[in-house]
Amino acid sequence: MHVAESIKATPTKVAQHEVWTLESSSWLRRRWSSLGKFPRWIIALYVFGTTCIWGGTAFIWLRHREEVPITGRNRFSWRSVLYIGEIKAERFVDRSHPGVQRVQRIFNDIVQAAGMEDLKWSLDVIPSGPSFYAAVTPTGNVFVGTGFLALAPTDNEVALVLGHEIAHILAKHSHESFNRGILEGGFLLPLTPLFLLGAGITMIGLLGVDQIALLGMLCFLPASPVVVSNLANSRTKESEADYIGMLLMAEAGYDPRIAPSFWEEIKTRDAEYVRQLKKKYGNRVKVGSEWESTHPHPDSRIKQVRAYIPKVLEVLDQGNNIDDDGLEVPTFNYLDVQRWRKFKQQIAERRSATVTGV
């Protein structure tokens, strides 16, 4: 009896669904027909253009992929970046100063380990406060702050920070950011009318109606995934530079095991610096969460570099775990070992070609 009732009820439900679908499609057709010829052409062109732009962006994204040296992280790479000009600071510490010569010596060691001697590097030490450590530009200009050097009692700390900055150049992180901008432009371009509408509504709302201004700001919500994704990618690149930098400093003969204690010290110094700012400016000083930042949170960074240490030591040891038959046993970091070997082989081939003049 129940089965028979279920069978009888099923066609009715299907019929109701079909009626609803037909009514919905009829409503859409009526609304479309009620529009004039010109609006229909505008909407059709907009839909066609958006499909072409997003489809083309997706096609380019799929066709142009590459791996980051050493780590093997897959990323989008389409166009090379040509940087023109240099960034200059107003004041430099004299290069004959013993402290500058010390930094230059360590810097040369890490550049040698990275196999990047052919790049036109420029290293300068600049006067700075405790919040500036070091920075690098895509042109190879490296700036080290005197405030950081005061926190670096041994060469290992200097090598850690310089390795991180050189790793950004080695991994072409600026190049990656440029190419991500191309993808983001392709995604956001069709949404330009919405953003313009939002800007106009916001401007009107700012004249005195807060609710209207809020409505205008909601028009910018489609761009929020791009912002959040950019921040996450920036943190990924910083963590990647930490790992590659620790490999380079270890290859150059420095001890990467000091990384956790160094970042613990930086965390303490930063917390004290924020405390002083809050004492001076009060509640106007806010410390954002990690997802709002371009860099990993100090606690996350300390945890990461601590996990990198055994990995770095194993990779540099070339993973040479040999069994009783004389065969190499793949280790947990086997892929990293293979990438490192490939990286060192490429350096050797490049140097050999330079010597022979090929």
Disulfide bonds with the S-S distance in Angstrom:
none
